[in-house]
Amino acid sequence: MSDDEKFIKSLKILMIVSGFWKKPLTDSTIINKIYYSYFIFSKIIVVIFCLELFFGLVDHIVKESDRQLIITSASVLLTCMVIVLKAYICIKRRLIEILEEIVLYEKKLSNTDDEEIKQAYFDKAHLSNVMCRAQAVVQLCASGSLFYLGIGGDQALIDYNRIHNTTIDSPYWYQFYFPAMKLDHLVTVYFLNFIFCFFGSLTNIVAHSIIATLMIFAATQLQILNIQLKKFIKDKNDYLADKTNELKRYVKHHQDLIRYVNVLNEKVRIIILMHFLLNSIEISSCVTGLLKNTKTTERVFTITYLNLVLFQLFMTSWNANEIIEQSTAVSDAIYASNWHLLDREGKVICQIVIQRAQRPLKLTIGPFSPMTNRSGLMVIKAAYSYVSLMNGGNTDN
């Protein structure tokens, strides 16, 4: 791992394992070609997964299966489609290439002697790595509980079919299309579930982590800019003409950050919108499932999946809110500096920047309102309303 990749250290590992890393791994042409084949293979598997879920849903509808099974199949298909869309946006809209800017920025930052700036950067780098690792752990717990639920449920169903001489097929696992009875081909079914779960989970982790990392990086640059603005002029003994030129460089960097956040918003706002719309439904479905008299294994899976949804909601809302907070703090940073010691041109520049900073940089929920911590709470409130509706207005039953 390069010394200039501390910010994306954990993300890079996840991207390599999942087949998202697009740069050469080594100097060996053979290894790089093998990895490129893995890159293509991992994307094909996820697309096949979606198609299999779609045909499985159609099969359940045609066979007039249990309504709850059809609803569950449709929900899983919708979730998988969102994951594929996130991966498509990360690749097609070149979000992965933006990660290179983080490496270049970190290399440039290594030359500074300001320990406060370095500490602020590495604190955010630590946060980025912790969030990536935490999401991987939460996703792993959800996937592991799904396997535990599936294997235990299948064995109980096999015993039930043997005792009652029935041919009920497995309702567990992913409801993908399978031309034969799944309980008669458990090895094949378990292998397919493992492959689909492995690549689907990794794709979900990496796609969401890429977006979160880019959001944290935007907030980090704004925070460092604020530190620089507070300290760029110390006293009247500084050569003021040079300080005005230094201020112009910071203003140029501020303009670059405005463009960076606006471009990032254009690329990811559709993803934020889909999460905003679906998270409340997913949360309410999980809570409703927990209120029912379900098996312990089903409760464990529901809890782990609920944790995953809540953690991803937290990652999105909190990091988006940080961008707003740090962008509005630019005006406070200038005001906290010794701006009054500048010449007339410098004072005018300060006034312009303070005015511009009154309009916060933000990531939006599609074309609608900004994504903030309050937006995350709105999702929780909507989920509570759905739970109350599903349970006849009484969540205690």
C-alpha positions in Angstrom: 0.0 0.0 0.0 1.4 3.4 -1.0 2.1 6.0 1.6 -0.1 8.4 -0.5 -3.1 6.1 -0.3 -4.0 6.2 3.4 -7.3 7.8 2.8 -8.4 5.0 0.5 -6.5 2.2 2.1 -9.5 0.0 3.1 -11.5 1.0 0.1 -8.7 -0.1 -2.3 -8.6 -3.5 -0.7 -12.3 -3.9 -1.0 -12.2 -2.7 -4.6 -9.4 -5.2 -5.5 -11.3 -8.1 -3.9 -14.6 -7.2 -5.6 -13.1 -6.5 -9.0 -13.6 -2.7 -9.1 -9.9 -1.6 -9.1 -9.1 -0.4 -12.6 -5.4 0.4 -12.3 -2.7 -2.2 -12.9 -2.1 -4.3 -9.8 1.5 -5.2 -10.5 4.1 -4.8 -13.3 3.2 -8.3 -14.5 1.2 -8.2 -17.7 -0.2 -11.7 -17.1 -1.5 -10.9 -13.6 -3.1 -7.7 -14.8 -4.8 -9.5 -17.7 -6.1 -12.2 -15.2 -7.4 -9.5 -12.9 -9.1 -7.6 -15.8 -10.9 -10.9 -16.7 -11.9 -11.1 -13.0 -13.1 -7.5 -13.3 -15.4 -8.4 -16.3 -16.5 -11.7 -14.7 -17.6 -10.0 -11.4 -19.8 -7.6 -13.3 -21.4 -10.3 -15.5 -22.2 -12.3 -12.3 -24.1 -9.4 -10.8 -26.1 -8.8 -14.0 -26.9 -12.6 -14.2 -28.0 -12.4 -10.6 -30.5 -9.6 -11.4 -31.8 -11.5 -14.5 -32.2 -14.7 -12.4 -34.1 -12.8 -9.7 -36.4 -11.3 -12.4 -37.2 -14.7 -14.0 -37.6 -16.2 -10.5 -40.2 -13.5 -9.7 -42.0 -14.1 -13.0 -42.0 -17.9 -12.2 -43.6 -17.2 -8.7 -46.3 -15.0 -10.3 -47.1 -17.6 -12.9 -47.3 -20.4 -10.4 -49.4 -18.2 -8.1 -47.0 -18.7 -5.2 -47.6 -17.3 -1.7 -48.1 -13.5 -1.8 -45.5 -12.9 0.9 -43.0 -14.8 -1.2 -43.8 -12.8 -4.3 -43.4 -9.5 -2.3 -40.1 -10.7 -0.9 -38.8 -11.7 -4.3 -39.8 -8.3 -5.7 -38.1 -6.5 -2.9 -34.8 -8.4 -3.3 -34.9 -7.7 -7.1 -35.4 -4.0 -6.5 -32.6 -3.9 -4.0 -30.3 -5.8 -6.5 -31.3 -3.3 -9.2 -30.3 -0.4 -7.0 -26.9 -2.1 -6.3 -26.4 -2.5 -10.0 -27.3 1.1 -10.7 -24.8 2.3 -8.1 -22.1 0.2 -9.6 -23.0 1.4 -13.1 -22.8 5.0 -12.0 -19.5 4.5 -10.2 -18.0 3.0 -13.4 -19.8 4.8 -16.2 -19.7 8.3 -14.6 -16.0 7.8 -13.6 -16.4 8.1 -9.9 -13.6 5.6 -9.6 -11.2 7.9 -11.5 -11.9 10.7 -9.0 -10.2 8.6 -6.3 -6.9 9.4 -8.1 -7.5 13.0 -7.0 -7.4 11.9 -3.4 -4.0 10.2 -3.9 -2.6 13.3 -5.6 -4.0 15.6 -2.9 -2.4 13.4 -0.2 0.9 13.5 -1.9 0.8 17.2 -2.1 -0.3 17.5 1.5 2.7 15.4 2.7 5.0 18.4 1.9 3.2 20.8 4.3 4.8 21.5 7.7 1.4 22.5 9.3 0.7 19.7 11.8 -2.9 20.9 12.4 -3.7 20.4 8.7 -2.0 17.0 8.7 -3.8 15.9 11.8 -7.2 17.0 10.4 -6.5 15.1 7.1 -5.4 11.9 8.8 -8.4 12.0 11.2 -10.7 12.1 8.2 -8.7 9.4 6.5 -9.1 7.3 9.6 -12.9 8.0 9.6 -13.1 7.0 5.9 -11.3 3.7 6.6 -13.4 2.9 9.6 -16.6 3.5 7.7 -15.5 1.2 4.9 -14.5 -1.5 7.2 -17.6 -1.1 9.4 -19.9 -1.4 6.3 -18.0 -4.5 5.2 -18.5 -6.1 8.7 -22.2 -5.2 8.8 -22.7 -6.6 5.3 -20.8 -9.7 6.2 -23.1 -10.2 9.2 -26.2 -9.9 7.1 -24.9 -12.3 4.5 -23.8 -14.8 7.1 -27.1 -14.7 8.9 -28.8 -15.3 5.5 -26.8 -18.5 5.0 -27.5 -19.6 8.5 -31.3 -19.0 8.0 -31.2 -20.8 4.6 -29.3 -23.9 5.7 -31.4 -24.3 8.9 -34.6 -23.7 7.1 -33.9 -26.1 4.3 -33.0 -28.9 6.7 -36.3 -28.4 8.6 -38.2 -28.3 5.3 -36.5 -31.6 4.2 -37.6 -33.3 7.4 -41.1 -31.9 7.0 -41.4 -33.2 3.4 -40.1 -36.6 4.5 -42.6 -36.9 7.3 -45.7 -35.5 5.5 -44.7 -36.9 2.0 -44.9 -33.4 0.4 -42.8 -31.6 -2.2 -42.7 -28.1 -0.8 -39.7 -26.3 -2.2 -37.3 -24.0 -0.3 -38.6 -20.4 0.2 -35.3 -19.4 1.7 -32.3 -17.8 0.1 -32.5 -15.7 -3.0 -35.6 -16.5 -5.1 -33.8 -16.9 -8.4 -35.1 -19.1 -11.2 -34.1 -22.7 -10.9 -35.5 -25.3 -13.4 -35.7 -28.1 -10.8 -36.7 -28.5 -7.2 -34.0 -26.7 -5.1 -34.1 -29.2 -2.2 -33.0 -32.0 -4.7 -29.9 -30.0 -5.8 -28.7 -28.4 -2.5 -25.0 -28.4 -3.5 -25.7 -26.5 -6.7 -28.2 -24.1 -5.1 -25.9 -23.4 -2.2 -23.0 -22.7 -4.6 -25.1 -20.3 -6.7 -26.4 -18.5 -3.6 -22.8 -18.2 -2.4 -21.6 -16.8 -5.7 -24.5 -14.4 -6.0 -24.3 -13.3 -2.4 -20.5 -12.8 -2.5 -20.4 -10.6 -5.6 -23.7 -8.9 -4.8 -22.5 -8.0 -1.3 -19.1 -6.8 -2.4 -20.6 -4.7 -5.1 -23.0 -3.1 -2.6 -20.1 -2.4 -0.1 -17.8 -1.0 -2.7 -20.3 1.2 -4.6 -21.6 2.7 -1.4 -18.1 3.1 0.1 -16.8 4.9 -3.1 -19.6 7.5 -2.8 -19.1 7.9 1.0 -15.3 8.3 0.5 -15.7 11.0 -2.1 -18.2 12.8 0.2 -15.7 12.6 3.2 -12.9 13.9 0.9 -15.0 16.9 -0.1 -15.7 17.7 3.6 -12.0 17.1 4.4 -10.8 19.6 1.8 -13.2 22.2 3.0 -12.1 21.7 6.6 -8.4 22.1 5.6 -9.3 25.2 3.6 -10.9 26.7 6.7 -7.8 26.0 8.8 -5.7 27.7 6.1 -7.9 30.7 5.9 -7.9 31.2 9.7 -4.1 31.2 9.8 -2.9 32.7 6.5 -2.3 36.1 8.0 -0.8 36.3 11.5 0.0 39.9 12.2 0.7 43.3 10.6 4.4 42.4 10.2 3.5 40.0 7.4 4.1 41.2 3.9 0.5 42.1 3.0 0.9 42.0 -0.8 2.0 38.4 -0.6 -0.9 37.6 1.7 -3.4 39.0 -0.8 -1.8 36.7 -3.4 -2.0 33.8 -1.0 -5.6 34.6 -0.4 -6.3 34.5 -4.1 -4.8 30.9 -4.2 -7.2 29.9 -1.5 -10.1 31.5 -3.3 -9.1 29.5 -6.4 -9.1 26.3 -4.4 -12.5 27.2 -3.0 -13.9 27.6 -6.5 -12.4 24.2 -7.4 -14.1 22.7 -4.4 -17.4 24.2 -5.5 -17.1 22.6 -8.9 -16.0 19.3 -7.3 -19.1 19.1 -5.1 -21.5 20.2 -7.9 -20.1 17.5 -10.2 -20.3 14.9 -7.5 -23.9 15.9 -6.8 -24.8 15.5 -10.5 -23.3 12.0 -10.5 -24.8 10.6 -7.3 -28.1 12.5 -6.6 -30.1 9.8 -8.3 -28.6 7.2 -6.0 -29.3 9.4 -2.9 -32.9 9.8 -4.2 -33.4 6.0 -4.5 -32.0 5.4 -1.1 -34.2 8.1 0.4 -37.3 6.5 -1.1 -36.4 2.8 -0.4 -34.8 3.0 3.0 -38.0 3.9 4.8 -39.8 0.9 3.2 -36.9 -1.4 4.0 -36.7 -0.3 7.6 -40.5 -0.5 8.1 -40.5 -4.0 6.6 -37.7 -5.2 8.9 -39.4 -3.7 12.0 -42.8 -5.3 11.0 -41.0 -8.6 10.6 -39.5 -8.3 14.1 -42.9 -7.6 15.6 -44.3 -10.9 14.3 -43.8 -14.3 16.0 -41.0 -15.4 13.7 -38.2 -17.9 14.2 -35.0 -16.8 16.0 -32.9 -17.3 12.8 -35.3 -15.1 10.9 -35.1 -12.4 13.6 -31.3 -12.5 13.5 -31.2 -12.0 9.7 -33.8 -9.2 10.0 -31.8 -7.4 12.7 -28.5 -7.7 10.7 -30.2 -6.4 7.5 -31.8 -3.6 9.4 -28.4 -2.6 10.8 -27.0 -2.6 7.2 -29.8 -0.3 6.0 -29.5 2.1 9.0 -25.7 2.2 8.7 -25.8 3.1 5.0 -28.4 5.7 5.7 -26.1 7.1 8.4 -23.1 7.1 6.0 -25.0 9.1 3.4 -26.9 11.6 5.6 -24.0 12.4 8.0 -21.3 12.8 5.3 -23.6 15.0 3.2 -24.4 17.1 6.2 -20.6 17.5 6.9 -20.2 19.1 3.4 -22.9 21.6 4.3 -21.3 22.4 7.7 -17.8 22.8 6.4 -18.8 24.9 3.4 -20.7 27.4 5.5 -17.8 27.5 8.0 -15.6 29.1 5.2 -17.1 32.5 6.1 -16.5 32.0 9.8 -12.9 31.0 9.0 -12.2 34.2 7.1 -13.9 36.3 9.8 -11.7 34.6 12.4 -8.6 35.6 10.5 -6.8 39.0 10.7 -8.5 40.0 7.5 -8.6 43.7 8.6 -4.8 43.8 8.1 -5.1 43.2 4.4 -5.0 45.9 1.7 -8.2 47.1 0.0 -8.1 44.4 -2.7 -7.7 41.7 0.0 -10.6 43.0 2.0 -12.9 43.0 -1.1 -11.9 39.4 -1.8 -12.8 38.4 1.7 -16.2 40.0 1.4 -16.9 38.2 -1.8 -15.9 34.8 -0.4 -18.0 35.4 2.8 -21.0 36.2 0.6 -20.5 33.1 -1.5 -20.1 30.9 1.5 -23.6 31.9 2.7 -24.9 29.5 0.0 -23.8 26.1 1.3 -22.4 23.3 -0.9 -24.7 20.4 -0.8 -25.7 17.0 -2.2 -29.4 16.8 -3.1 -32.0 14.1 -3.0 -32.5 13.9 -6.7 -33.7 17.3 -7.9 -35.2 18.0 -4.5 -34.0 19.2 -1.2 -30.4 18.8 0.3 -29.5 15.5 2.0 -28.8 16.3 5.7 -29.1 14.6 9.1 -32.7 15.9 9.2 -33.3 14.0 6.0 -32.1 10.8 7.6 -34.5 11.4 10.5 -37.3 12.0 8.0 -36.6 8.5 6.7 -36.9 7.0 10.2 -40.1 8.9 10.9 -41.6 7.7 7.6 -40.6 4.1 8.5 -42.4 4.5 11.8 -45.5 5.7 10.0 -45.4 2.7 7.7 -45.0 0.3 10.6 -48.0 1.9 12.4 -50.0 1.6 9.2 -49.0 -2.1 8.7 -49.9 -2.9 12.2 -53.3 -1.1 12.3 -51.9 1.9 14.1 -50.7 -0.1 17.1 -47.0 -1.0 17.1 -47.2 -2.8 20.5 -49.0 -5.8 19.0 
